[in-house]
Amino acid sequence: MELGAELERRFANVRTAMAARELDALVVSGSEYTGFEGSVTYLSGFQIVHRYAYVVVPSDGDPLIVFPSEARYVGEHGTAALEQVFVDRPGAYIAGRALLPINWDKNHL
């Protein structure tokens, strides 16, 4: 099965559930330390091997995966089928992005 097509199917299902709850975006977090890395892999193709990551699925637009800056050199980032963002403070980055009037449009970062 081709990962891109499978991820699109998964995103369509997630967005249907989001619409039913009137959500603008969904943030899915995963950490190898806590054992919740499967949710990130399911929505991105990336397997966490150290640290943590967040998959952001907007109701409209392209999903992305957000990593702490130090994770740039850990793991096989080529397996992630999404845009990857590396920032010092992932939570602050995601919160700031959510507060923008244009929200998740990557052309206005």
MIRO-19557 format. One record per residue: residue number from 1; x, y, z of N, C-alpha, C in turn; residue in three letters. Coordinates in Angstrom, 3 decimals, padded with zeros to 6 digits. Example, Ala and Ser with C-alpha at 12.3 -4.5 7.8 and 13.67 -1.06 7.14 Angstrom:
2
+------+----------+----------+----------+----------+----------+----------+----------+----------+----------+-------+
| doti |      npx |      npy |      npz |     capx |     capy |     capz |      cpx |      cpy |      cpz | lotor |
+------+----------+----------+----------+----------+----------+----------+----------+----------+----------+-------+
|    1 |  013.190 | -005.690 |  007.800 |  012.300 | -004.500 |  007.800 |  013.200 | -003.300 |  007.800 |   ALA |
|    2 |  012.850 | -002.250 |  007.080 |  013.670 | -001.060 |  007.140 |  012.900 |  000.030 |  007.870 |   SER |
+------+----------+----------+----------+----------+----------+----------+----------+----------+----------+-------+
//
This chain:
109
+------+----------+----------+----------+----------+----------+----------+----------+----------+----------+-------+
| doti |      npx |      npy |      npz |     capx |     capy |     capz |      cpx |      cpy |      cpz | lotor |
+------+----------+----------+----------+----------+----------+----------+----------+----------+----------+-------+
|    1 |  000.829 | -001.175 |  000.000 |  000.000 |  000.000 |  000.000 |  000.880 |  001.246 |  000.000 |   MET |
|    2 |  000.568 |  002.209 | -000.830 |  001.331 |  003.447 | -000.942 |  000.982 |  004.355 |  000.234 |   GLU |
|    3 |  002.008 |  004.805 |  000.973 |  001.794 |  005.549 |  002.205 |  001.005 |  006.837 |  001.985 |   LEU |
|    4 |  001.321 |  007.577 |  000.942 |  000.632 |  008.850 |  000.702 | -000.871 |  008.691 |  000.584 |   GLY |
|    5 | -001.299 |  007.719 | -000.183 | -002.738 |  007.475 | -000.361 | -003.372 |  007.017 |  000.950 |   ALA |
|    6 | -002.661 |  006.197 |  001.696 | -003.187 |  005.721 |  002.978 | -003.294 |  006.868 |  003.980 |   GLU |
|    7 | -002.301 |  007.754 |  004.005 | -002.373 |  008.908 |  004.900 | -003.542 |  009.813 |  004.523 |   LEU |
|    8 | -003.770 |  010.009 |  003.249 | -004.909 |  010.836 |  002.817 | -006.224 |  010.236 |  003.307 |   GLU |
|    9 | -006.347 |  008.912 |  003.253 | -007.545 |  008.248 |  003.747 | -007.690 |  008.489 |  005.253 |   ARG |
|   10 | -006.598 |  008.363 |  005.968 | -006.623 |  008.585 |  007.415 | -006.985 |  010.027 |  007.740 |   ARG |
|   11 | -006.395 |  010.990 |  007.011 | -006.709 |  012.400 |  007.245 | -008.179 |  012.692 |  006.952 |   PHE |
|   12 | -008.724 |  012.079 |  005.922 | -010.150 |  012.277 |  005.611 | -011.006 |  011.792 |  006.776 |   ALA |
|   13 | -010.668 |  010.655 |  007.347 | -011.417 |  010.143 |  008.501 | -011.276 |  011.062 |  009.713 |   ASN |
|   14 | -010.052 |  011.522 |  009.957 | -009.813 |  012.431 |  011.080 | -010.590 |  013.731 |  010.871 |   VAL |
|   15 | -010.575 |  014.257 |  009.668 | -011.272 |  015.525 |  009.398 | -012.787 |  015.378 |  009.500 |   ARG |
|   16 | -013.306 |  014.223 |  009.170 | -014.737 |  013.988 |  009.354 | -015.087 |  014.069 |  010.839 |   THR |
|   17 | -014.275 |  013.429 |  011.666 | -014.492 |  013.485 |  013.112 | -014.297 |  014.908 |  013.642 |   ALA |
|   18 | -013.303 |  015.633 |  013.105 | -013.067 |  017.010 |  013.524 | -014.266 |  017.889 |  013.177 |   MET |
|   19 | -014.812 |  017.731 |  011.985 | -015.956 |  018.536 |  011.549 | -017.167 |  018.295 |  012.452 |   ALA |
|   20 | -017.362 |  017.054 |  012.856 | -018.486 |  016.725 |  013.730 | -018.355 |  017.428 |  015.081 |   ALA |
|   21 | -017.118 |  017.765 |  015.458 | -016.860 |  018.424 |  016.738 | -016.487 |  019.897 |  016.565 |   ARG |
|   22 | -016.580 |  020.393 |  015.326 | -016.290 |  021.786 |  014.985 | -014.879 |  022.205 |  015.405 |   GLU |
|   23 | -013.904 |  021.349 |  015.130 | -012.506 |  021.649 |  015.440 | -011.809 |  022.240 |  014.230 |   LEU |
|   24 | -010.999 |  023.257 |  014.447 | -010.214 |  023.867 |  013.372 | -008.931 |  023.087 |  013.095 |   ASP |
|   25 | -008.418 |  022.441 |  014.114 | -007.182 |  021.665 |  013.974 | -007.130 |  020.617 |  015.075 |   ALA |
|   26 | -006.355 |  019.600 |  014.804 | -006.117 |  018.546 |  015.787 | -004.616 |  018.414 |  015.968 |   LEU |
|   27 | -004.166 |  018.388 |  017.206 | -002.762 |  018.187 |  017.516 | -002.630 |  016.814 |  018.157 |   VAL |
|   28 | -001.840 |  015.960 |  017.527 | -001.612 |  014.611 |  018.028 | -000.153 |  014.542 |  018.473 |   VAL |
|   29 |  000.049 |  014.203 |  019.729 |  001.418 |  014.152 |  020.234 |  001.841 |  012.711 |  020.466 |   SER |
|   30 |  003.140 |  012.515 |  020.412 |  003.697 |  011.201 |  020.670 |  005.069 |  011.324 |  021.272 |   GLY |
|   31 |  005.385 |  010.373 |  022.133 |  006.688 |  010.346 |  022.786 |  007.113 |  008.903 |  022.978 |   SER |
|   32 |  008.321 |  008.618 |  022.599 |  008.840 |  007.275 |  022.824 |  008.950 |  006.986 |  024.316 |   GLU |
|   33 |  009.172 |  008.015 |  025.100 |  009.348 |  007.842 |  026.542 |  008.076 |  007.360 |  027.220 |   TYR |
|   34 |  006.926 |  007.795 |  026.731 |  005.657 |  007.441 |  027.372 |  004.924 |  006.308 |  026.666 |   THR |
|   35 |  005.428 |  005.893 |  025.515 |  004.803 |  004.792 |  024.802 |  003.675 |  005.194 |  023.873 |   GLY |
|   36 |  003.536 |  006.478 |  023.588 |  002.454 |  006.940 |  022.726 |  002.938 |  007.344 |  021.338 |   PHE |
|   37 |  004.008 |  006.746 |  020.874 |  004.558 |  007.138 |  019.575 |  003.733 |  006.638 |  018.397 |   GLU |
|   38 |  002.890 |  005.650 |  018.604 |  002.124 |  005.067 |  017.501 |  001.187 |  006.033 |  016.821 |   GLY |
|   39 |  000.639 |  006.981 |  017.562 | -000.281 |  007.951 |  016.962 |  000.429 |  008.849 |  015.957 |   SER |
|   40 |  001.672 |  009.210 |  016.261 |  002.462 |  010.032 |  015.335 |  002.806 |  009.227 |  014.088 |   VAL |
|   41 |  003.212 |  007.994 |  014.272 |  003.533 |  007.131 |  013.130 |  002.303 |  006.937 |  012.256 |   THR |
|   42 |  001.155 |  006.706 |  012.856 | -000.088 |  006.470 |  012.121 | -000.451 |  007.657 |  011.226 |   TYR |
|   43 | -000.188 |  008.880 |  011.710 | -000.581 |  010.062 |  010.944 |  000.539 |  010.714 |  010.145 |   LEU |
|   44 |  001.762 |  010.165 |  010.211 |  002.852 |  010.813 |  009.481 |  003.789 |  009.849 |  008.765 |   SER |
|   45 |  003.850 |  008.621 |  009.216 |  004.834 |  007.683 |  008.690 |  006.150 |  007.736 |  009.438 |   GLY |
|   46 |  006.330 |  008.735 |  010.312 |  007.587 |  008.876 |  011.059 |  007.542 |  008.028 |  012.315 |   PHE |
|   47 |  008.601 |  007.273 |  012.550 |  008.704 |  006.483 |  013.765 |  009.629 |  007.197 |  014.733 |   GLN |
|   48 |  009.088 |  007.583 |  015.862 |  009.865 |  008.281 |  016.877 |  010.880 |  007.319 |  017.478 |   ILE |
|   49 |  012.135 |  007.751 |  017.511 |  013.178 |  006.937 |  018.127 |  013.795 |  007.652 |  019.322 |   VAL |
|   50 |  013.468 |  008.891 |  019.509 |  014.007 |  009.663 |  020.619 |  013.211 |  010.955 |  020.702 |   HIS |
|   51 |  012.923 |  011.381 |  021.872 |  012.197 |  012.626 |  022.102 |  010.718 |  012.481 |  021.812 |   ARG |
|   52 |  010.164 |  013.504 |  021.172 |  008.729 |  013.554 |  020.949 |  008.450 |  014.316 |  019.661 |   TYR |
|   53 |  007.201 |  014.262 |  019.228 |  006.798 |  014.973 |  018.014 |  005.304 |  015.251 |  018.085 |   ALA |
|   54 |  004.864 |  016.210 |  017.282 |  003.452 |  016.573 |  017.206 |  003.026 |  016.573 |  015.742 |   TYR |
|   55 |  001.925 |  015.931 |  015.449 |  001.331 |  016.026 |  014.123 |  000.166 |  016.997 |  014.240 |   VAL |
|   56 |  000.156 |  018.006 |  013.381 | -000.925 |  018.986 |  013.368 | -001.742 |  018.747 |  012.107 |   VAL |
|   57 | -003.026 |  018.461 |  012.302 | -003.937 |  018.222 |  011.182 | -004.959 |  019.360 |  011.179 |   VAL |
|   58 | -004.817 |  020.313 |  010.252 | -005.809 |  021.383 |  010.160 | -007.067 |  020.880 |  009.460 |   PRO |
|   59 | -008.185 |  021.543 |  009.718 | -009.422 |  021.130 |  009.055 | -009.324 |  021.341 |  007.548 |   SER |
|   60 | -008.496 |  022.297 |  007.150 | -008.284 |  022.563 |  005.738 | -006.809 |  022.912 |  005.552 |   ASP |
|   61 | -006.163 |  022.290 |  004.625 | -004.733 |  022.551 |  004.413 | -003.910 |  021.311 |  004.689 |   GLY |
|   62 | -002.618 |  021.463 |  004.505 | -001.709 |  020.323 |  004.630 | -001.307 |  020.081 |  006.079 |   ASP |
|   63 | -001.371 |  018.841 |  006.534 | -000.871 |  018.508 |  007.867 |  000.647 |  018.698 |  007.914 |   PRO |
|   64 |  001.180 |  018.843 |  009.118 |  002.614 |  018.963 |  009.290 |  003.018 |  018.249 |  010.568 |   LEU |
|   65 |  004.296 |  017.980 |  010.692 |  004.828 |  017.356 |  011.896 |  005.850 |  018.314 |  012.492 |   ILE |
|   66 |  005.709 |  018.567 |  013.801 |  006.548 |  019.540 |  014.495 |  007.446 |  018.787 |  015.483 |   VAL |
|   67 |  008.742 |  019.082 |  015.394 |  009.746 |  018.459 |  016.246 |  010.475 |  019.523 |  017.049 |   PHE |
|   68 |  011.026 |  019.140 |  018.213 |  011.958 |  020.048 |  018.875 |  013.233 |  020.134 |  018.027 |   PRO |
|   69 |  013.897 |  021.258 |  018.075 |  015.086 |  021.475 |  017.230 |  016.115 |  020.369 |  017.340 |   SER |
|   70 |  016.354 |  019.884 |  018.560 |  017.400 |  018.878 |  018.744 |  017.058 |  017.544 |  018.094 |   GLU |
|   71 |  015.828 |  017.345 |  017.711 |  015.429 |  016.077 |  017.074 |  015.799 |  016.027 |  015.591 |   ALA |
|   72 |  016.309 |  017.104 |  015.062 |  016.686 |  017.153 |  013.644 |  017.674 |  016.048 |  013.284 |   ARG |
|   73 |  018.495 |  015.669 |  014.238 |  019.564 |  014.712 |  013.952 |  019.280 |  013.313 |  014.495 |   TYR |
|   74 |  018.052 |  013.085 |  014.931 |  017.686 |  011.797 |  015.515 |  016.519 |  011.209 |  014.739 |   VAL |
|   75 |  016.664 |  010.008 |  014.259 |  015.565 |  009.340 |  013.563 |  015.685 |  009.450 |  012.052 |   GLY |
|   76 |  014.858 |  008.706 |  011.392 |  014.812 |  008.677 |  009.926 |  013.740 |  009.641 |  009.438 |   GLU |
|   77 |  014.076 |  010.909 |  009.328 |  013.083 |  011.917 |  008.956 |  012.570 |  011.747 |  007.536 |   HIS |
|   78 |  013.290 |  011.004 |  006.728 |  012.826 |  010.730 |  005.368 |  011.583 |  009.861 |  005.330 |   GLY |
|   79 |  011.259 |  009.201 |  006.457 |  010.057 |  008.363 |  006.486 |  008.791 |  009.171 |  006.699 |   THR |
|   80 |  008.915 |  010.408 |  007.156 |  007.739 |  011.253 |  007.381 |  007.241 |  011.781 |  006.044 |   ALA |
|   81 |  005.979 |  011.567 |  005.787 |  005.388 |  011.981 |  004.514 |  004.786 |  013.384 |  004.597 |   ALA |
|   82 |  005.084 |  014.111 |  005.657 |  004.522 |  015.444 |  005.870 |  005.609 |  016.502 |  005.891 |   LEU |
|   83 |  005.187 |  017.753 |  005.756 |  006.111 |  018.857 |  005.967 |  006.639 |  018.745 |  007.392 |   GLU |
|   84 |  007.939 |  018.954 |  007.574 |  008.562 |  018.868 |  008.891 |  009.034 |  020.243 |  009.335 |   GLN |
|   85 |  008.724 |  020.576 |  010.587 |  009.123 |  021.842 |  011.173 |  009.931 |  021.533 |  012.424 |   VAL |
|   86 |  011.083 |  022.170 |  012.573 |  011.944 |  021.993 |  013.745 |  012.042 |  023.337 |  014.453 |   PHE |
|   87 |  011.608 |  023.382 |  015.712 |  011.611 |  024.629 |  016.475 |  012.071 |  024.351 |  017.901 |   VAL |
|   88 |  012.584 |  025.385 |  018.562 |  013.061 |  025.217 |  019.933 |  011.916 |  024.907 |  020.900 |   ASP |
|   89 |  010.761 |  025.518 |  020.677 |  009.622 |  025.319 |  021.580 |  008.391 |  024.912 |  020.768 |   ARG |
|   90 |  008.217 |  023.626 |  020.510 |  007.109 |  023.164 |  019.668 |  005.732 |  023.603 |  020.153 |   PRO |
|   91 |  005.486 |  023.544 |  021.459 |  004.176 |  023.945 |  021.970 |  003.880 |  025.407 |  021.696 |   GLY |
|   92 |  004.865 |  026.261 |  021.912 |  004.698 |  027.690 |  021.648 |  004.492 |  027.946 |  020.156 |   ALA |
|   93 |  005.220 |  027.216 |  019.327 |  005.064 |  027.356 |  017.878 |  003.640 |  026.992 |  017.450 |   TYR |
|   94 |  003.142 |  025.864 |  017.928 |  001.799 |  025.410 |  017.549 |  000.749 |  026.384 |  018.070 |   ILE |
|   95 |  000.894 |  026.831 |  019.309 | -000.064 |  027.785 |  019.879 | -000.055 |  029.097 |  019.103 |   ALA |
|   96 |  001.141 |  029.591 |  018.778 |  001.238 |  030.833 |  018.015 |  000.612 |  030.709 |  016.643 |   GLY |
|   97 |  000.811 |  029.598 |  016.025 |  000.231 |  029.337 |  014.708 | -001.300 |  029.302 |  014.776 |   ARG |
|   98 | -001.819 |  028.719 |  015.851 | -003.271 |  028.612 |  016.008 | -003.919 |  029.972 |  016.217 |   ALA |
|   99 | -003.172 |  030.910 |  016.766 | -003.728 |  032.229 |  017.047 | -003.708 |  033.174 |  015.852 |   LEU |
|  100 | -002.968 |  032.814 |  014.812 | -002.926 |  033.662 |  013.623 | -004.299 |  033.687 |  012.946 |   LEU |
|  101 | -004.706 |  034.836 |  012.409 | -005.999 |  034.883 |  011.725 | -006.052 |  033.933 |  010.516 |   PRO |
|  102 | -004.908 |  033.640 |  009.933 | -004.861 |  032.741 |  008.789 | -004.499 |  031.333 |  009.197 |   ILE |
|  103 | -004.357 |  031.130 |  010.500 | -004.127 |  029.833 |  011.130 | -003.063 |  028.968 |  010.464 |   ASN |
|  104 | -003.448 |  027.931 |  009.722 | -002.520 |  026.885 |  009.332 | -002.010 |  027.023 |  007.914 |   TRP |
|  105 | -002.224 |  028.160 |  007.275 | -001.745 |  028.364 |  005.918 | -000.231 |  028.530 |  005.941 |   ASP |
|  106 |  000.499 |  027.518 |  005.415 |  001.965 |  027.532 |  005.514 |  002.606 |  028.673 |  004.723 |   LYS |
|  107 |  001.859 |  029.324 |  003.839 |  002.418 |  030.444 |  003.085 |  002.506 |  031.715 |  003.923 |   ASN |
|  108 |  001.960 |  031.662 |  005.124 |  001.965 |  032.846 |  005.987 |  002.626 |  032.566 |  007.319 |   HIS |
|  109 |  003.703 |  031.813 |  007.329 |  004.404 |  031.495 |  008.587 |  005.207 |  032.667 |  009.061 |   LEU |
+------+----------+----------+----------+----------+----------+----------+----------+----------+----------+-------+
//
